């Protein structure tokens, strides 16, 4: 029902379902979702994807900005643009 083409949709952990992400993609939207450690395989894959750029503080990687912030209770936010 929403026209989300070209928009960025943000969803917290409760809305992080494969069906929801597929619908956003089908409507030409982009998304940012929360990822929790209870999604072991996916979490490990994403962690590996970001591990090298984070350890090198983005040196040698094509990005305009990098930041890490602890949100509490073992939750971190990593932003690489």
VOVEXFI-103261 format. One record per atom (N, C-alpha, C): atom name; chain; x, z, y; residue in three letters. Coordinates in nm, 4 decimals. Layout:
BEGIN
<milum "CA","A",<X,Z,Y>,"ala"> ...
END
This chain:
BEGIN
<milum "N","A",<0.0803,0.0000,-0.1193>,"unk"> <milum "CA","A",<0.0000,0.0000,0.0000>,"unk"> <milum "C","A",<0.0852,0.0000,0.1265>,"unk"> <milum "N","A",<0.2111,0.0389,0.1145>,"unk"> <milum "CA","A",<0.2987,0.0435,0.2310>,"unk"> <milum "C","A",<0.3871,-0.0804,0.2362>,"unk"> <milum "N","A",<0.4118,-0.1302,0.3557>,"unk"> <milum "CA","A",<0.5060,-0.2401,0.3751>,"unk"> <milum "C","A",<0.6428,-0.1770,0.4012>,"unk"> <milum "N","A",<0.7278,-0.1706,0.2976>,"unk"> <milum "CA","A",<0.8578,-0.1044,0.3098>,"unk"> <milum "C","A",<0.9746,-0.2021,0.3069>,"unk"> <milum "N","A",<0.9463,-0.3315,0.3133>,"unk"> <milum "CA","A",<1.0534,-0.4312,0.3127>,"unk"> <milum "C","A",<1.1511,-0.4028,0.4266>,"unk"> <milum "N","A",<1.2786,-0.3893,0.3931>,"unk"> <milum "CA","A",<1.3808,-0.3633,0.4936>,"unk"> <milum "C","A",<1.3906,-0.2183,0.5361>,"unk"> <milum "N","A",<1.3094,-0.1304,0.4781>,"unk"> <milum "CA","A",<1.3112,0.0119,0.5134>,"unk"> <milum "C","A",<1.3935,0.0916,0.4122>,"unk"> <milum "N","A",<1.4367,0.2088,0.4536>,"unk"> <milum "CA","A",<1.5052,0.3012,0.3639>,"unk"> <milum "C","A",<1.4102,0.4157,0.3356>,"unk"> <milum "N","A",<1.3804,0.4362,0.2077>,"unk"> <milum "CA","A",<1.2903,0.5417,0.1641>,"unk"> <milum "C","A",<1.3751,0.6570,0.1116>,"unk"> <milum "N","A",<1.3483,0.7783,0.1581>,"unk"> <milum "CA","A",<1.4182,0.8962,0.1072>,"unk"> <milum "C","A",<1.3194,0.9801,0.0273>,"unk"> <milum "N","A",<1.3670,1.0302,-0.0864>,"unk"> <milum "CA","A",<1.2813,1.1080,-0.1756>,"unk"> <milum "C","A",<1.3611,1.2267,-0.2269>,"unk"> <milum "N","A",<1.2977,1.3435,-0.2300>,"unk"> <milum "CA","A",<1.3660,1.4586,-0.2887>,"unk"> <milum "C","A",<1.3533,1.4515,-0.4409>,"unk"> <milum "N","A",<1.4059,1.5505,-0.5096>,"unk"> <milum "CA","A",<1.4173,1.5466,-0.6555>,"unk"> <milum "C","A",<1.2828,1.5284,-0.7258>,"unk"> <milum "N","A",<1.1754,1.5806,-0.6717>,"unk"> <milum "CA","A",<1.0448,1.5716,-0.7371>,"unk"> <milum "C","A",<0.9965,1.4266,-0.7491>,"unk"> <milum "N","A",<1.0397,1.3409,-0.6578>,"unk"> <milum "CA","A",<0.9948,1.2021,-0.6591>,"unk"> <milum "C","A",<1.0923,1.1049,-0.7207>,"unk"> <milum "N","A",<1.1966,1.1548,-0.7820>,"unk"> <milum "CA","A",<1.3007,1.0674,-0.8372>,"unk"> <milum "C","A",<1.2640,1.0228,-0.9782>,"unk"> <milum "N","A",<1.1743,0.9289,-0.9848>,"unk"> <milum "CA","A",<1.1280,0.8750,-1.1122>,"unk"> <milum "C","A",<1.1616,0.7261,-1.1166>,"unk"> <milum "N","A",<1.1955,0.6776,-1.2362>,"unk"> <milum "CA","A",<1.2312,0.5362,-1.2517>,"unk"> <milum "C","A",<1.1209,0.4446,-1.1984>,"unk"> <milum "N","A",<0.9958,0.4805,-1.2243>,"unk"> <milum "CA","A",<0.8838,0.3971,-1.1803>,"unk"> <milum "C","A",<0.8787,0.3862,-1.0280>,"unk"> <milum "N","A",<0.9046,0.4972,-0.9594>,"unk"> <milum "CA","A",<0.9013,0.4978,-0.8132>,"unk"> <milum "C","A",<1.0137,0.4123,-0.7571>,"unk"> <milum "N","A",<1.1356,0.4277,-0.8116>,"unk"> <milum "CA","A",<1.2499,0.3491,-0.7655>,"unk"> <milum "C","A",<1.2257,0.2002,-0.7912>,"unk"> <milum "N","A",<1.1680,0.1668,-0.9058>,"unk"> <milum "CA","A",<1.1369,0.0265,-0.9358>,"unk"> <milum "C","A",<1.0360,-0.0305,-0.8368>,"unk"> <milum "N","A",<0.9338,0.0471,-0.8020>,"unk"> <milum "CA","A",<0.8345,0.0005,-0.7045>,"unk"> <milum "C","A",<0.8968,-0.0234,-0.5673>,"unk"> <milum "N","A",<0.9846,0.0666,-0.5260>,"unk"> <milum "CA","A",<1.0523,0.0493,-0.3965>,"unk"> <milum "C","A",<1.1349,-0.0786,-0.3974>,"unk"> <milum "N","A",<1.2080,-0.1010,-0.5052>,"unk"> <milum "CA","A",<1.2903,-0.2228,-0.5173>,"unk"> <milum "C","A",<1.2044,-0.3483,-0.5180>,"unk"> <milum "N","A",<1.0930,-0.3440,-0.5891>,"unk"> <milum "CA","A",<1.0038,-0.4598,-0.5961>,"unk"> <milum "C","A",<0.9455,-0.4947,-0.4601>,"unk"> <milum "N","A",<0.9310,-0.3962,-0.3739>,"unk"> <milum "CA","A",<0.8769,-0.4185,-0.2389>,"unk"> <milum "C","A",<0.9869,-0.4448,-0.1363>,"unk"> <milum "N","A",<1.1098,-0.4757,-0.1839>,"unk"> <milum "CA","A",<1.2251,-0.5082,-0.0996>,"unk"> <milum "C","A",<1.2668,-0.3940,-0.0087>,"unk"> <milum "N","A",<1.2474,-0.2710,-0.0556>,"unk"> <milum "CA","A",<1.2934,-0.1539,0.0179>,"unk"> <milum "C","A",<1.4234,-0.1017,-0.0426>,"unk"> <milum "N","A",<1.4915,-0.0207,0.0319>,"unk"> <milum "CA","A",<1.6100,0.0493,-0.0171>,"unk"> <milum "C","A",<1.5737,0.1967,-0.0294>,"unk"> <milum "N","A",<1.6535,0.2723,-0.1031>,"unk"> <milum "CA","A",<1.6173,0.4113,-0.1240>,"unk"> <milum "C","A",<1.7381,0.5032,-0.1300>,"unk"> <milum "N","A",<1.7126,0.6267,-0.0962>,"unk"> <milum "CA","A",<1.8089,0.7358,-0.1127>,"unk"> <milum "C","A",<1.7348,0.8419,-0.1917>,"unk"> <milum "N","A",<1.7877,0.8776,-0.3080>,"unk"> <milum "CA","A",<1.7208,0.9776,-0.3898>,"unk"> <milum "C","A",<1.8153,1.0935,-0.4179>,"unk"> <milum "N","A",<1.7570,1.2067,-0.4463>,"unk"> <milum "CA","A",<1.8353,1.3232,-0.4850>,"unk"> <milum "C","A",<1.8741,1.3071,-0.6319>,"unk"> <milum "N","A",<1.9930,1.3514,-0.6656>,"unk"> <milum "CA","A",<2.0401,1.3428,-0.8029>,"unk"> <milum "C","A",<2.0865,1.4811,-0.8450>,"unk"> <milum "N","A",<2.0294,1.5303,-0.9538>,"unk"> <milum "CA","A",<2.0625,1.6639,-1.0011>,"unk"> <milum "C","A",<2.1444,1.6550,-1.1295>,"unk"> <milum "N","A",<2.2196,1.7599,-1.1560>,"unk"> <milum "CA","A",<2.3064,1.7613,-1.2733>,"unk"> <milum "C","A",<2.2300,1.7604,-1.4060>,"unk"> <milum "N","A",<2.1000,1.7893,-1.4045>,"unk"> <milum "CA","A",<2.0265,1.7851,-1.5304>,"unk"> <milum "C","A",<2.0042,1.6415,-1.5784>,"unk"> <milum "N","A",<2.0380,1.5433,-1.4952>,"unk"> <milum "CA","A",<2.0397,1.4022,-1.5360>,"unk"> <milum "C","A",<2.1833,1.3669,-1.5713>,"unk"> <milum "N","A",<2.2330,1.4266,-1.6805>,"unk"> <milum "CA","A",<2.3742,1.4297,-1.7136>,"unk"> <milum "C","A",<2.4433,1.2933,-1.7081>,"unk"> <milum "N","A",<2.3953,1.1939,-1.7814>,"unk"> <milum "CA","A",<2.4633,1.0640,-1.7859>,"unk"> <milum "C","A",<2.4645,0.9950,-1.6501>,"unk"> <milum "N","A",<2.3505,0.9951,-1.5837>,"unk"> <milum "CA","A",<2.3428,0.9316,-1.4521>,"unk"> <milum "C","A",<2.4303,1.0056,-1.3521>,"unk"> <milum "N","A",<2.4250,1.1382,-1.3545>,"unk"> <milum "CA","A",<2.5058,1.2190,-1.2625>,"unk"> <milum "C","A",<2.6540,1.1897,-1.2821>,"unk"> <milum "N","A",<2.6992,1.1863,-1.4072>,"unk"> <milum "CA","A",<2.8406,1.1594,-1.4353>,"unk"> <milum "C","A",<2.8806,1.0198,-1.3898>,"unk"> <milum "N","A",<2.7933,0.9218,-1.4080>,"unk"> <milum "CA","A",<2.8238,0.7849,-1.3643>,"unk"> <milum "C","A",<2.8385,0.7768,-1.2135>,"unk"> <milum "N","A",<2.7491,0.8405,-1.1409>,"unk"> <milum "CA","A",<2.7555,0.8391,-0.9945>,"unk"> <milum "C","A",<2.8763,0.9175,-0.9468>,"unk"> <milum "N","A",<2.9045,1.0294,-1.0122>,"unk"> <milum "CA","A",<3.0214,1.1097,-0.9758>,"unk"> <milum "C","A",<3.1504,1.0283,-0.9904>,"unk"> <milum "N","A",<3.1617,0.9527,-1.0996>,"unk"> <milum "CA","A",<3.2801,0.8679,-1.1188>,"unk"> <milum "C","A",<3.2884,0.7590,-1.0118>,"unk"> <milum "N","A",<3.1744,0.7045,-0.9739>,"unk"> <milum "CA","A",<3.1711,0.5998,-0.8713>,"unk"> <milum "C","A",<3.2294,0.6488,-0.7394>,"unk"> <milum "N","A",<3.2018,0.7745,-0.7037>,"unk"> <milum "CA","A",<3.2465,0.8301,-0.5764>,"unk"> <milum "C","A",<3.3773,0.9080,-0.5843>,"unk"> <milum "N","A",<3.4221,0.9409,-0.7040>,"unk"> <milum "CA","A",<3.5372,1.0296,-0.7208>,"unk"> <milum "C","A",<3.6643,0.9760,-0.6532>,"unk"> <milum "N","A",<3.6983,0.8513,-0.6778>,"unk"> <milum "CA","A",<3.8220,0.7961,-0.6210>,"unk"> <milum "C","A",<3.8162,0.7862,-0.4684>,"unk"> <milum "N","A",<3.7093,0.7277,-0.4094>,"unk"> <milum "CA","A",<3.7054,0.7233,-0.2624>,"unk"> <milum "C","A",<3.7094,0.8629,-0.1996>,"unk"> <milum "N","A",<3.6413,0.9595,-0.2614>,"unk"> <milum "CA","A",<3.6404,1.0949,-0.2069>,"unk"> <milum "C","A",<3.7790,1.1563,-0.2152>,"unk"> <milum "N","A",<3.8458,1.1408,-0.3298>,"unk"> <milum "CA","A",<3.9788,1.2007,-0.3454>,"unk"> <milum "C","A",<4.0805,1.1384,-0.2507>,"unk"> <milum "N","A",<4.0615,1.0116,-0.2161>,"unk"> <milum "CA","A",<4.1533,0.9432,-0.1250>,"unk"> <milum "C","A",<4.1036,0.9470,0.0193>,"unk"> <milum "N","A",<3.9986,1.0270,0.0444>,"unk"> <milum "CA","A",<3.9380,1.0365,0.1773>,"unk"> <milum "C","A",<3.9079,0.8974,0.2323>,"unk"> <milum "N","A",<3.8650,0.8089,0.1434>,"unk"> <milum "CA","A",<3.8242,0.6727,0.1762>,"unk"> <milum "C","A",<3.9406,0.5794,0.2090>,"unk"> <milum "N","A",<4.0633,0.6264,0.1972>,"unk"> <milum "CA","A",<4.1799,0.5440,0.2279>,"unk"> <milum "C","A",<4.1875,0.4273,0.1291>,"unk"> <milum "N","A",<4.1841,0.3060,0.1789>,"unk"> <milum "CA","A",<4.1922,0.1871,0.0956>,"unk"> <milum "C","A",<4.0565,0.1345,0.0519>,"unk"> <milum "N","A",<3.9498,0.2011,0.0942>,"unk"> <milum "CA","A",<3.8162,0.1566,0.0603>,"unk"> <milum "C","A",<3.7459,0.1086,0.1866>,"unk"> <milum "N","A",<3.6636,0.0078,0.1719>,"unk"> <milum "CA","A",<3.5941,-0.0505,0.2851>,"unk"> <milum "C","A",<3.4733,0.0362,0.3215>,"unk"> <milum "N","A",<3.4907,0.1207,0.4181>,"unk"> <milum "CA","A",<3.3818,0.2063,0.4657>,"unk"> <milum "C","A",<3.4095,0.2429,0.6105>,"unk"> <milum "N","A",<3.3042,0.2687,0.6849>,"unk"> <milum "CA","A",<3.3226,0.3022,0.8253>,"unk"> <milum "C","A",<3.3194,0.4522,0.8511>,"unk"> <milum "N","A",<3.2650,0.5293,0.7552>,"unk"> <milum "CA","A",<3.2552,0.6733,0.7764>,"unk"> <milum "C","A",<3.2509,0.7444,0.6422>,"unk"> <milum "N","A",<3.2950,0.8693,0.6411>,"unk"> <milum "CA","A",<3.2952,0.9504,0.5208>,"unk"> <milum "C","A",<3.2744,1.0956,0.5601>,"unk"> <milum "N","A",<3.1888,1.1650,0.4884>,"unk"> <milum "CA","A",<3.1744,1.3078,0.5118>,"unk"> <milum "C","A",<3.1234,1.3763,0.3860>,"unk"> <milum "N","A",<3.1568,1.5025,0.3722>,"unk"> <milum "CA","A",<3.1101,1.5861,0.2626>,"unk"> <milum "C","A",<3.0599,1.7155,0.3230>,"unk"> <milum "N","A",<2.9471,1.7631,0.2732>,"unk"> <milum "CA","A",<2.8930,1.8876,0.3250>,"unk"> <milum "C","A",<2.8267,1.9642,0.2116>,"unk"> <milum "N","A",<2.8583,2.0933,0.2020>,"unk"> <milum "CA","A",<2.7926,2.1764,0.1020>,"unk"> <milum "C","A",<2.6599,2.2243,0.1592>,"unk"> <milum "N","A",<2.5546,2.2057,0.0813>,"unk"> <milum "CA","A",<2.4221,2.2463,0.1260>,"unk"> <milum "C","A",<2.3846,2.3846,0.0742>,"unk"> <milum "N","A",<2.4643,2.4401,-0.0142>,"unk"> <milum "CA","A",<2.4347,2.5707,-0.0729>,"unk"> <milum "C","A",<2.3901,2.5577,-0.2170>,"unk"> <milum "N","A",<2.4039,2.6641,-0.2912>,"unk"> <milum "CA","A",<2.3639,2.6690,-0.4315>,"unk"> <milum "C","A",<2.4291,2.5572,-0.5137>,"unk"> <milum "N","A",<2.5528,2.5225,-0.4815>,"unk"> <milum "CA","A",<2.6248,2.4192,-0.5550>,"unk"> <milum "C","A",<2.5806,2.2782,-0.5249>,"unk"> <milum "N","A",<2.5021,2.2589,-0.4196>,"unk"> <milum "CA","A",<2.4566,2.1247,-0.3828>,"unk"> <milum "C","A",<2.5462,2.0694,-0.2731>,"unk"> <milum "N","A",<2.5874,1.9461,-0.2892>,"unk"> <milum "CA","A",<2.6723,1.8785,-0.1913>,"unk"> <milum "C","A",<2.6078,1.7479,-0.1504>,"unk"> <milum "N","A",<2.6390,1.7047,-0.0321>,"unk"> <milum "CA","A",<2.5978,1.5726,0.0123>,"unk"> <milum "C","A",<2.7252,1.4937,0.0425>,"unk"> <milum "N","A",<2.7352,1.3740,-0.0146>,"unk"> <milum "CA","A",<2.8488,1.2861,0.0089>,"unk"> <milum "C","A",<2.7970,1.1630,0.0801>,"unk"> <milum "N","A",<2.8573,1.1301,0.1899>,"unk"> <milum "CA","A",<2.8134,1.0128,0.2652>,"unk"> <milum "C","A",<2.9322,0.9218,0.2840>,"unk"> <milum "N","A",<2.9222,0.8016,0.2304>,"unk"> <milum "CA","A",<3.0239,0.6983,0.2496>,"unk"> <milum "C","A",<2.9515,0.5754,0.3002>,"unk"> <milum "N","A",<2.9843,0.5351,0.4209>,"unk"> <milum "CA","A",<2.9171,0.4209,0.4828>,"unk"> <milum "C","A",<3.0159,0.3065,0.4983>,"unk"> 
END
